[in-house]
Amino acid sequence: MERYLDVPGGRLFVVDEGAGPPVLLLHAAIVDHTSWDAVAAGIIAAGYRAVRYDMRGWGRSSTEHVLFSNRADLIAVLNALGLESAALVGNSAGGHIAIDTAIEFPERISAVIAVGADIGGFEPEPTADERALFEEMERLEAAGEAEAIAALDVRVWVDGPGQPVGRAALAIRDAVIRTDRALHAPGHVLGRPTPLAPPANDRLADLRCPILAVAGALDVSDTLATLRRLEEAAPFVKTVVVPDVAHLVGMEAPSELTRLVTDFLHPLGSWA
């Protein structure tokens, strides 16, 4: 089922498929809900209900230039679908939102699978090569060079820093370029998301649901630092590093991520 959901100052495009325990999938900031196509199909086949939506300003969702809460938007999706709670699978910025929401609304979130995620308020030191790439990103964004931004994002997040250009599959690279280019088009509106306060890094001990933190071995170094930070500070955490993939684990290795998600969520799985 596809539907639009009106939220204050915006409109969200939502996809709700399958039957069973609900799993809500949150996309990264360089793609939209379609980045989860293969994983959604896999978890539906495993007996879960897969819910996806485009964040404000991404894909088929829209927003005015207003202050808003990504956590409140997520809860609005659960409410609209009549879901008391759900497990969250979030990639990158989606993982950040998943962790924040589990802290702010602990009674609504049954588990978090954070994939290549960052943690609000946690700022590990990048390598020298990564710092140079991030500085170039900032320069291109300030200049509004949409094509160059998309090309650099593919180099960093899809191929992986230090990896050969073109390492990842062409279909993934093309999908990211299409979405990323549109996000940086002149006049495109993304709204003004309000951060969780105090930030998640100061409140990880408050997490009450089990967390599975996943990172691609070819991703930027801060995703591996995030795994270590969660292990150190959150109460109920497992971590997995997936070899030979970068930031978009669900697009590069959907079968492996589907297996990790369903094994983690299965009531007879290894979590105790």
Secondary structure, DSSP 8 states (H G I E B T S, - for coil): -EEEEEETTEEEEEEEE-SSSEEEEE--TTS-GGGGHHHHHHHHHTT-EEEEE--TTSTT-EE-S-EE-HHHHHHHHHHHTT-S-EEEEEETHHHHHHHHHHHH-GGGEEEEEEES---TT------HHHHHHHHHHHHHHHHT-HHHHHHHHIIIIII-TTS-TT-S-HHHHHHHHHHHHHHTSTT----EE---SS-GGG-GGG--S-EEEEEETTS-HHHHHHHHHHHHH-SSEEEEEETT--S-HHHHSHHHHHHHHHHHHSTTSS--
